[in-house]
Amino acid sequence: MRLRFNPRRATTLSVLAAIALFCAAPAGATTNPRLEWKTISTEHFDIHFHEGEEWTGEQAAKIAEEIYGPITAVYHYEPKRCHIILIDTEDYSNGAAFYYDDKIEIWATNLEFNLRGTTVWLRNVITHEYTHIVSIQAAMKMPKPIPALYFQAIGFEREKRPDVINGYPNMIVSYPITGTVVPGWWAEGVAQVQSPSMRNDCWDTHRDMILRASLVDNTMLTYDEMGYLGHRSIDNERVYDHGFGLVRYIEATYGDDAIREINHHLGDWNRLTFDGACKKVTGKSGRDVYNDWRAALKRRFDAELVPVYKNPREGAVVCDGGYMTLGPAFSPDGKTVAFLSNKGSDYAGTDLYTAARDGSDLKEIESGVSSRPFYSHDGKYLVYAKHEKADIYNSRLSDLFTYEIATKKETRLSHKLRAAEPSWSPDDAHLVFVLNGDGTHRLGIMDRDGKNFRVLYAAEKGTQFYAPQFYPDGSRILFGVFTTGTRDLASIAADGTDFRYELRTDNDERDARFAPGGRVVFASDRSGIFNIYSLDLATREVSQLTNVVGGAFMPDPSTDGAVVYAQFTGKGYRVSRLDATAEPVSELTADAYAVRAAEEFDECRALKSRPEALPHDEVMTEDVGANGAVTNTPAAGIEETEAAATSDSTAANIDMSAAPDSIGTLPRGGATA
């Protein structure tokens, strides 16, 4: 609407209401309209889910009501009824909050992102996205139908002709007043801090790793750069990471009410930037608080990194061509390394490469490879997974492929199986892998040509499995497992029975691989920094092999004892090689290793160690015949023994000889060093 105060004057004041449309970046797919949808209505939410994700829908309804009171109490604000839409039509993980529409969209697949730690996905993402809804609406200056206003002044040329009222416009000045003043780091930070009484995310060793490496390597985002999500992928993640860290600092320094008070003042009409609201509460501008936080981080990291600087152990760089260069695997002869890299890309999608062990002779093998490659024991093939288009709606599902090295021929083994992380049996006759669906993982097995697929092992709903690998003699399968707490190592017999935990402590154990000389190498964050460790199966002694500033993951050993691994630095992931001649950083007994040494993460440890309410129904495995029919047979579920469930510090002294064929069963619990 244009308000003309004087038709003869050169300027006219215009007051226009602008309607802003908020939308999240799509995953690239359109949901299948033929799906049958169901709704669970609770007191404050409508949970919409489609066929095949009934468990996810039930869990989401329960979680949403549990978090409603604690989150709304923080901001003294209750939104209108919220709709949560759950999607499980592709192997993709994300969440989005449409805060002008009171809607949340969530993908059921657990987020397994190499820049994030592992949490109970639904609890974390629902709390995160609903905190967006509550906090941003609570900070709005105007009702949701009017997200912004702007005042506009327009100047016109003087017109001398009597039949023309105004001349041609020659000046325009617009002054916008947005309804929300919420920088990216604040929005994501408060959504991850969540509520003091209902926190389903925590500052873990992955978060600390990104911040520590960024500070040391001088790649931290500036205060201005933290304000928006328009960077390449790793810097977008730093917005989340740095925002989480800075909001935690504000809460710890200025009190639990500081978040609510700052958020409240963002809704003041005279607050057009974050700085004014921050200064109203803390007495300092946002930039000054950022500088204080950065100085405090430097003091902390300088002190914590003294042992690393005194005795570093990184090895030689094999490839650092992209910030997501990871998942290395030696060829059987130890001369070549296969790995994934986003070399040349601003985004995290990876291609398959090979290089000589010294990094020379780099070759791109296949594009779009999404899970870690492994050589067959005869050295003739690589096996991996890729996300392929599954329907006309552009959904993408993970399937298995082999690549014959001599002929450079790729062969697809599965179609719409939702399978990933494959590895070979000792005789190269079979493949074991992880299956995804309804927020839950299972273990599958098939012949090397893709035939005779069957589900080998399934556990309680919500369980996540990682990187299965056959024992060298083929008798058992070793893999990572997560229900709640941190990741652990477990195994089953090759026929899918006899589940048992193999390495279960308060530390995060992951990425295990069998090594020559009766050892297993794996990654652990026992010190607060992920490093590579080696477990001697005979003596149960644990050796720390790397000592890095950032983090070390995904080890793979060669026959001569060298280890390649993914090393995180301030520039992202790169592949490094530690030769067998490198002396261990330290030697630990099994009991000493089980004691967590990372005091900085006690709060996170308490959160992750909280018992999770998961169903304990009879577990079933599924046999899929040639005609596609599925028959169910009972299988062993995940059962926690009395010793494994013990949280008393004396539990670290269990008799290791009681399980001589295990790789080192350790209890969860124990005192913090």
N, C-alpha and C positions, 0 to 999 in steps of 0.2 A: 504494500500500500504506500503510495507516494503522498506525502502531506505537503501541499504547496502553500506556503505562508504568504508569499507575495509574487504574483506572476511577473512582475517587472524586475525582480531582483535577479542577480546573476547566479545565485546558488539556490538549490532546493534540498532540503533535508529529507532523506528517505529512511524510513524505518521498516526493515524487512525481517521477517522471521524465516530462518533457514531450518529445514528438516534434514538431519543427518542420518544416514543409514549406516549402521554398523553391521559388518558381517565378517566371519572368520574365513581364512583362506581354505578352500575346499581341498579334500584329499585327492581330487582328480577323478572321483567316481560319482555316479548317480545311483541312489539306492534303488534296488529292484522293486518296481511297483507291484509285483505279483506276490510279494512276501505277505504272510499273514501276521498282523500285528496284534499285540495284546497290551493292556494297560492295567497297572496296579495303582490304585488311588489311595494315598495316605492322608493324614491330616493336612499336610502342607505341600505335598508334591503329587504329580501324576508321572508315573514311570512308564514309558512306552518302549516296548522291546518286541523283536520279531521272533518268529519260530526258530528254535535251535539255540536260543540264549535265555532259557527259562531261569537257570541258576543265576546268571548275571542280573536279570531283572529282579529277582527276589532279594539278592544281596544289596542291590542299589537302593531298593525301597527301605530296607532296614538301616543302611548307613545314612541315607538322607535325613531320616527322622532323628537319628542319633546326633547328627551335627547341627541340626537346625537351631536348637536352643543356645548352645555355646557360641556359635558364630554370630547370631543376631544380637546376643547379649553384649558382645564386644563393641558393636557399633551403635547400640541402642536403636536399632532399625529393623523392621520386619517387612520384607518385600511381599508382593502379591504372590499368589500360588504359582509355583515354579514347575515347569515341564522339563523332564530329563529324558532325552531320546538316546537309546542305546543301539549301537550298530556293530554287527559282527559279520559283515559280508566280504571283508578282505583282511589280509594280514598287515594291518596298519594300526598304529596306536597314537591317540591324541585326545584332546578334550577342548571344547570351545564354549565360552559363555556369551550369550547374546543378551547383554544386560538391559537393552531397551525393550526386549520382548519377553523377559522372564523365562528364557529357555536355555538349556544346557545340552550339548551334544557330546557324547562320549563313545569311543570305540572300545570294545570289550577286551581286545588283545592287550596284554601287559606291556608297558613301555620298557623296552630293553634297548636303551640308547647308551652308547659307549661314553657319553659325557654325564650320565646320571647313575646313581646307585640304585639298589633294588629296594622297593617298598611294596606294601600290599596295594596294588594298583587302584582298585576301585575306591578304597578308603581315601587314598591320597588324592586322586583326581576329582572325586565328587566334592571333597572338602575344599580343594583348590578352586574349582570353578564356582562353587556356591559362594565362597568368600569374595570372588570377583563380583558376583551379582549384588551381594549385600554391601560391600565396601564402596563400590563405584556408585550405586544408587544413593547411598547415604551421603556421598560427597557432591551430589548434583545440586546446582544452584536453582534449577527450574524443574517443573514437572517433566516426566519422560516425553510427552508429546512435543515439547519445545526444547530440543537439545542445545540450541544456540540462537543467538540474536546478533544482528550487526547494524550499526549506524553508518549511514552512507551520505556523504556530501557530494553533490554534482554541480559543477560550474558550466555555464553556457556562454557561448559567444553573444555579444550584443548585436541585436538585429535591428536595423534602421527602418526596415519596411513596416508599415503600419498593419499589414494583414498577417504578420508572423509574430506570435507571442514570444517564443524563445528561439534563440539561434541554436547552432549545432553544439552538442556537449564538447567542452574542451578540457575538463578536469573531473576526476573522480577520486574520492578518498573513502575507504571503507575501514570501519573499526569494529572488529568482531568481538563478541563476548560469548565465549563457549560455556556450555552448561557444565562441563566437567574439566577439571584441571588435574589430570592424573598422569604423571610421566610413567613411561614403561617400567622402569626399575621399581617404582613404588607399587604399581598395580601388581606386578608379579611377586615382589618381595612380601607384601602383606598376604597374598594368596598362599604363599609357602610358609610363612610364620603362622598363619591361621589363627587359632585360639589357644590361650594358655591352658584351658581345660580340655581341649579337643584338638590335639596336634597329630596329624597323620602323615606328616613329613618331618624331616629333621636335617640338621646340618651334619652331613656324614662325610666320610673320607673322600668321596668323589667331589662334593662341593668344595671341600677344603683344598683338594688337589688343584682344581681349576684356578681358584683364587691365589693359591701359593705360587703356582707356576707362572701365572700371569704377572704377579708382582715381581718375582725374581727376574723374569725375562723381559720385563718392561712392556708387557702387552695388555695391561689392565685398561679397561675402558675409562675414559675421562668422565667427569661428572655429566658433561653435556651428551657424550656418546651413550651413556646409560639411559637417556631419556626416551629412546625410541627403538622399535624393532624393525630396522631396515638394513641390517648388516648381512654379511654372509653368515652361514649357519653357525660357525663356532662363536662369532661375536654376538649373535642373537642369544645363544646359550649363556654368554657372559652377562647379558642383561638380566636373565633369570638369576644366575649365580651371584653376581655382584649385588643385585637388588635384595636378594635373600640375606646376604651378609650384612648389608648396610642397614636394613630394617631391624635385624637382630641387634646390631650395635645400638641403634636408637632406642630400642626397647630396654636393653641392658643398662644404657647410660642415663636415660631420662625417665625410666619407669614404665610399668605395664600399660598405663593409660595414655602414654605419648602417642601411640599409633592411632587410637580412636580420636584423640584431640586434634592431631594434625589432619586426619581425614575429615573431621567435622569442619575445620577452618578452611579446607579446600572448597567447601560449599559457600563460603562468604562471598557476597557480591563484589567486594573490593579485593578479592584474591584472584589475580589473573595469572600468577605463577606459583609454583610449589614453594619457592623461597619465602614468600610472605607468611604462609601457613606454618612452615617449619620454624621461622624466627619467632612467631607468636607463642609457640610451645617451648622451644629449646633455648631461645635467646640468640640463636645463630642461624645464618642462612643455610640452605641445603648444601651449598658448595663448601662452606666452612665445616659443616658436620662431616661431609665426605672427606675433606683433608684430614680431620682429626682421626677418622676411622682408618684411613690409609696409613697414617703414622703409627697407629696402634697395631695394625697388621704387620708392619715392617718390624716393629720391636718383637712381636710374638714369633714371627717366622725366622728372624735372625737367631733367636735363642733356640728354637726347635731344630734348626738345620745344622747346628754345630756338629753333631755326630756324622751327618752326611758329608759336610765339607772336609772333615778330618779323614774320612775313609770312604771316598766315593767309589762306586763300582757300576759303570754304565756299559762298558764295552765299545765296540765300533758301530757306527751308523751304516746300515745296509741301504735304506732308502728313506728319504724325508720329502718326497715330491709333493705330498698333499697333507692337509691337516688331519685327514682320516686315513692314515696308512697303517694298517694293523692286520691281525690274524695270520701271522707268518707260519709256514710249515716247511721243514726240511724235506728234500727228496731222500729216498732211502740211502743213496750213496753220500749224502751230506754236501754235495757240490752245488745244489740249486735250492733257492728258497722261493716258494710261492706265497703270495700275499694279496690283500685287497688294498686299493688306494683310490681316493677321489682326486688324484693328480690332475691339475688343470681345471678343477671345478670349484665353484663357490659353494656348492651344496654337498651333502654328506653321502650321496649315492656313490657306490664304489664299483670299480672294475677289477678284473683278475690280472695280476702281473706275475712274472717270474724274473729272477735275477740270480747271478752267481752269488755265492755266499759273501763275497767282498763288495757286493753292490753293483758290479759291472754287468754288462750284457743285459740291460733292462729290456723286457719285452712285454707288450700288452697282449694278453691271451684272449679274453672274452670280456664283453661289456655287461654291466648290470648285474654282476654277481653280488649276492647279498649275505651269504654266510661263508665262514672260514673254509678254505679249500684244504684237502688232504690228499697226499699221494697214496696210490695203492702200494702194497708192500713189494710188488714187482717193479715199481717205478714207471709203469706204462700209462697210468691213468691218473687224473685228478677228479675228485668228486666235490660237489658244492651245491648250493641252492640259488635260485633266482626267482624274483617276483614276476609272474607272467599274467597277462590279461586273461581273465577267467570267464567273462561274459560280455554281452553287448552294452552293459552299463559301466564298463571300464573298471570293474573291480579287479584287483590284482592279488593273486594268491601265490604262496611260496611252493615251488616244486623242485625236484631233484634232477641233477644233470651230471653226466660224466664227460670228460674231455680226454680223447686219446692223443697223447703227446706226439707220437710218430706221424699220424695222419692229419693232425690238427682238426679232428672231427668231434663236434659236440653232439651228444645223444641225450634226449630227454627221457627220463625214467618214469615220471609220474605226471598226472594231470589233475589239477584241483585238489591235491592231497593235503595242502597246507603243511608241508613237511620242510624241515630245515635242519642245519647242523649235522650233516651225515658224516659217518666215518666207516672204515672198512673192518671186516673181521680179519683175523690173522691169516686166513687162507685166501683172502680177497673174494670169497664166494658170496658174502652177504654185506648188507649195509644196515647200520643202526642209526636212528635219527629221532628228532623231536617232532611231534604232531601238535597242532594248535587248534583250539576251538572253544567257544563259550568261556573265555578267560582262563582256560585250563590247558596244561600240557600233558601229553602222554608219550610213551616211547614206542616207536614202531620199528619193524624189521622187514626186509625184503631181499630177494636175490639180487645180485649185482646187475642183472638186466631189467630190473623193475618188476619181475613176476613174484607171485606168492607173497604179496604184502599181507601183513597182519599186525594188529596192535599187540605189542609185547607186554606192556605194563601200564597200568593206570592207577592213580591214587585218588585221594579226596579232591573234591572240586576246589579250584583255585590254586592247586599246586603247580609250580613251575619247574621244568627240567632244563638242563643245559649240557651241551657238549658231551654226549655219550661216547664211550670208547671201550672196546673189548679189552679185557686182560690179555697179556701176551700169549697165554695158553688157551684163550678162548672160553674159559670156564665161566667168567662173569663179565658184567658190563659196569664200568665206572662212569659216574655222571654227577653233575651239580644238581642241587635241589634247593628250592625255596618255598616255604609255607609262610613263615613270619620270622622276625629276627633278622639274621644275616644268611647269606648263602652257605651251604655245607656241601660236603662230598659224601656220596652214598654209592651203593652198588646193589645189583640183583644178580642172581644166577642167569646163565645164558638162556634158560627156558622161561624167564620172567618171574620166577619165584624167589623167596628168601631175600626180601629187602632188608638192608641194614645200613646204618650210618657208618661211614668210614673215618671222617674227620669232621667233628662237630664241636665247635668252641664258640666263644663270644666273638671271635674274629671272623671276618668274611673270607672264606676259602673258595676259590673258583679256578677254572681253566686248567684242571689237572691233566697231565699227560705222563704216561709211563716212559721211563728213561732207562738207558743201559745201566747195568750194575745193580739191579734190584732196587731202583729208586723211582719215586714219583716227584715230578716238578709241578708247582702250582703257584698261584698268586694269592697273597694274603695282605691284609691291612693291619696286622697286629700292632704295629708301631704308630699307626695313624697315617702312614704312607704305604700305598700298595707297592710291594716288592716281590721278587721271585724267590721262592723257597724250594728246598729239596728235602724229601723225607726218605730216609734209609729204611727199607722195609724190614730188614733184619734187626737193626739196633734201635729203631724208632727214633733216632736222632734227627733233628731238623736243622738244616743249614740255610742261612740267609745268603743268597747268591748275588743279588743286586743291592745297591744303595743309591737311590736316585732322589732328586729334588721333587720331581713331579709324581710319576707313578709308573709301575711296570706290570704288564698283564700278558696273558695269552702266550706262555712259554711253549716252545717245542724243541726237544733235544735231538741232536744228531748222534750217530753211532760213536763218534769220537769224543762225546761229552760236551760239545759246544751247545749253547742254547740261544735260539733267536726268540725275540719277544717284542711286544708292542710297548714302546716307551712314550709316556705323555710328557710334553714340555709346554712352555708358554705359547708355542706355535701350533700345538696339536699333537696328534699321534704320529710316530715314525717307527720304523722297524730297526731294531738294533741287534747286535750279536755279541754274546759274551763267550769267550773261548774257555775251553776246559782248563787252561793253565791259570785262570784267575782264582785267587785264593778266596774262600768263603768269607763273608763279612763277620759272621759269628756262628757258633755251634750251640744249639739248644737241646735240652732234653725234651721229651714229649710233654712233661708237666710244665716246664718253663715256657714252652711255646704256647700252651693253652692259656696262660695268664696274659690278659690283654694289657698292653703297655701304652695305650692311647687315651690318656686321661681327658684330653680335650673333648672327646666324644662321649662322655658319660651320659649326658642327657639323651643323645641319640641312641646310645646303647640301651637305656632304660625303655625308650619308646619301642625300639625294634624287638626287645625281648618280651614285650607284653603279649600274653597268650591271645591268640586269634581264634574267634569262634568260627570254626570250619566244620562242616558236616562230617560225620564218621560212619557213613553208611557202608555197606559191604561193597568193596571195590570190585570192579569187573574188568576183564580184558575182552577185546572184541576180535573175533576171527572173521576176516572178510574173504569169502570164497570167490571163485572165478566169476560167478553170476552176480556178484555184488551183494549177496545176502550177508547179514551180520548175525553172528551167534555169540552170546555172552557166556563166559565161564568165569568162576570166581578166581581172583588173584590176590596175592598178599598185599595188604595195604600198608601205609606208613604207620607204624606203631612205635611209640616212644617208650623205651624200657625205663625201669625205675632209675637206673644209673644215669641214663641220658637226660632224664627229666630233672635230675638233682641240680639245684642252684647253689648249694653250699660249697664253700671253697674246698672242702675236703674231697669233693668229687673228682678233683684233678688227679687223684692218686689211685685210680682204679687199676686192677691187675691187667696189664696189657697182654699177658700170656694167655688170658682167657679166650682170646680170639686170634690165634696164631695165623689164620689165613686172611685176616683183614689187613688194611694198610695203615692202621693206627687209629682205632676208635678212641676219641676223646670226648669228654662230657661238655655240655654247654654249662657255663657258670664258672665260678672261680673269682678270686679276689682281683681287684685292679691294682697293678703295680704302681 
